[in-house]
């Protein structure tokens, strides 16, 4: 009898354990859930106003992917959402075997597959949970398309291709509920706690604990100096003469810039060193004019440094030759190869003792982030182009780990810039925002300047966020039916 009672208790204990675990596996249907009804991608092509060079490649054009998504609530109400993002094939799908047009074509094929997979998704849930369910299907589609390509589509490229779809779902969700999307991250909307996505150390914690419900009013703007941009007038071979600045001092005066991001080659020590020193000299001249003393720099090698020693030696020499210039470095971005597992020798502990060093191209998910921290990286560059859902979760992970976070650009114009700015403005520890479409593809910003002047008309070195906390992701008028 006692054995039967003991056995019964074990069974009941097992059932109780299963029931306790059940919410972490499958939450009950909720009134706030949505279902995707349809999606529709479209494309816009632009030529750059001026060429941009990064990672050893010169870019002169861009294709913007725009997505409209319709979702349905439990009560039958529907809402349309919108997302937009540059396809960024040079950055997300670098190749020595395929041309620009070939990698772009692969992304467009993947986009068509993602559109069908997203439109056919019948699950109900929060946008983050829908993205979580769809990502393995997106990766499988990328693998199928890759079978006929000279090289496989990277996960980073899949994320960039999928990002406007994810953004459109978030946008529609917020509009359906009459809220800004950043106000739909609490337990009444997102039914799992963060341990479901990020592990047991987040047990009982919710995403709204880490993300601000309202945007910070302003953020410093990071201006980009690409590897082919003229620094001073002596570098200008042929002026564009379109009314916009063309040299670094002209841009500083025009936008009131205090934050400067410098693209470096990573395979030419002397050129890289000279580039940073010349940028510092140019800012020092305007500093005396404007009586501004708080300039800061970020350095981006776009994974071109052959090894960590290159970066460490570069930083030591820069400090010796230009101590004031060195003191203004806020962080260094992705100095070595993006594949961290394949390059364990690229341990960043020595470099991170000198300045913060963050991953960018390496950041494709939680596991990559945690591996980077083990390898001595100081933190990560978040990007809206890697999916809104992932960016929000990784922001929480970064804050939990108390590491450096920044938000970087993909030459985002128009709606995509608003999403990027909004991401930076709602993550408490992010201190600045990069936005360089105004430099390279201003034509894609037309129509947006008057609606969001604080974002698109920078005059004091700051992006002002007034107006971006509208319904959804805040970029498009509400069109519910």
BELPEZI-V530906 format. One record per backbone hydrogen bond with DSSP energy under -1.0 kcal/mol. CO is the residue of the C=O (numbers start at 1). NH is the residue of the N-H. If there is no record, write none. Layout:
# BELPEZI-V530906
co->[CO | CO]
nh->[NH | NH]
This chain:
# BELPEZI-V530906
co->[1 | 2 | 3 | 4 | 5 | 6 | 7 | 8 | 9 | 10 | 11 | 12 | 13 | 14 | 15 | 16 | 17 | 18 | 21 | 22 | 22 | 30 | 34 | 35 | 38 | 40 | 42 | 44 | 46 | 52 | 53 | 54 | 57 | 59 | 60 | 62 | 63 | 64 | 65 | 66 | 67 | 68 | 69 | 70 | 70 | 71 | 72 | 73 | 77 | 78 | 79 | 81 | 83 | 85 | 88 | 89 | 99 | 100 | 101 | 102 | 103 | 104 | 105 | 106 | 107 | 108 | 109 | 110 | 111 | 112 | 113 | 114 | 115 | 116 | 125 | 126 | 127 | 128 | 129 | 130 | 131 | 134 | 135 | 136 | 137 | 138 | 139 | 140 | 141 | 142 | 145 | 146 | 154 | 155 | 156 | 157 | 158 | 159 | 162 | 163 | 164 | 165 | 166 | 167 | 168 | 169 | 170 | 171 | 172 | 173 | 174 | 175 | 179 | 180 | 181 | 186 | 186 | 193 | 194 | 195 | 199 | 200 | 202 | 205 | 206 | 207 | 207 | 217 | 219 | 220 | 222 | 223 | 225 | 226 | 231 | 232 | 233 | 247 | 248 | 249 | 250 | 251 | 252 | 255 | 258 | 259 | 260 | 261 | 262 | 268 | 269 | 270 | 271 | 272 | 273 | 274 | 275 | 276 | 277 | 278 | 279 | 280 | 281 | 282 | 283 | 284 | 285 | 286 | 287 | 287 | 296 | 297 | 298 | 299 | 300 | 301 | 308 | 309 | 310 | 311 | 312 | 313 | 314 | 315 | 316 | 317 | 318 | 322 | 323 | 326 | 328 | 331 | 332 | 333 | 334 | 335 | 338 | 343 | 345 | 348 | 351 | 351 | 356 | 357 | 358 | 359 | 360 | 362 | 365 | 366 | 367 | 368 | 369 | 370 | 371 | 372 | 373 | 375 | 378 | 379 | 380 | 382 | 383 | 384 | 387 | 388 | 389 | 390 | 391 | 392 | 393 | 394 | 395 | 396 | 397 | 398 | 404 | 406 | 407 | 413 | 414 | 415 | 416 | 417 | 418 | 419 | 420 | 421 | 422 | 425 | 426 | 427 | 433 | 436 | 436 | 437 | 440 | 441 | 442 | 443 | 445 | 448 | 452 | 452 | 453 | 454 | 461 | 463 | 465 | 471 | 472]
nh->[5 | 6 | 7 | 8 | 9 | 10 | 11 | 12 | 13 | 14 | 15 | 16 | 17 | 18 | 19 | 20 | 21 | 22 | 24 | 25 | 26 | 33 | 125 | 72 | 70 | 68 | 66 | 64 | 62 | 59 | 227 | 57 | 54 | 52 | 48 | 46 | 87 | 44 | 85 | 42 | 83 | 40 | 81 | 37 | 38 | 79 | 35 | 76 | 73 | 481 | 71 | 69 | 67 | 65 | 92 | 93 | 103 | 104 | 105 | 106 | 107 | 108 | 109 | 110 | 111 | 112 | 113 | 114 | 115 | 116 | 117 | 118 | 119 | 120 | 34 | 130 | 131 | 132 | 133 | 134 | 135 | 138 | 139 | 140 | 141 | 142 | 143 | 144 | 145 | 146 | 148 | 149 | 158 | 159 | 160 | 161 | 162 | 163 | 166 | 167 | 168 | 169 | 170 | 171 | 172 | 173 | 174 | 175 | 176 | 177 | 179 | 178 | 472 | 183 | 184 | 189 | 190 | 196 | 198 | 199 | 202 | 203 | 205 | 194 | 209 | 210 | 211 | 465 | 463 | 433 | 435 | 261 | 263 | 229 | 248 | 235 | 236 | 251 | 252 | 253 | 254 | 255 | 256 | 461 | 296 | 223 | 298 | 225 | 300 | 272 | 273 | 274 | 275 | 276 | 277 | 278 | 279 | 280 | 281 | 282 | 283 | 284 | 285 | 286 | 287 | 288 | 289 | 290 | 291 | 292 | 260 | 330 | 262 | 333 | 264 | 304 | 312 | 313 | 314 | 315 | 316 | 317 | 318 | 319 | 320 | 321 | 322 | 326 | 327 | 329 | 297 | 299 | 358 | 301 | 303 | 305 | 340 | 346 | 347 | 352 | 354 | 355 | 332 | 378 | 334 | 381 | 363 | 364 | 369 | 370 | 371 | 372 | 373 | 374 | 375 | 377 | 376 | 348 | 404 | 359 | 406 | 408 | 386 | 387 | 391 | 392 | 393 | 394 | 395 | 396 | 397 | 398 | 399 | 400 | 401 | 403 | 380 | 382 | 434 | 416 | 418 | 419 | 420 | 421 | 422 | 423 | 424 | 425 | 426 | 216 | 212 | 430 | 222 | 439 | 440 | 441 | 49 | 444 | 445 | 446 | 448 | 452 | 455 | 456 | 457 | 464 | 221 | 219 | 468 | 474 | 181]
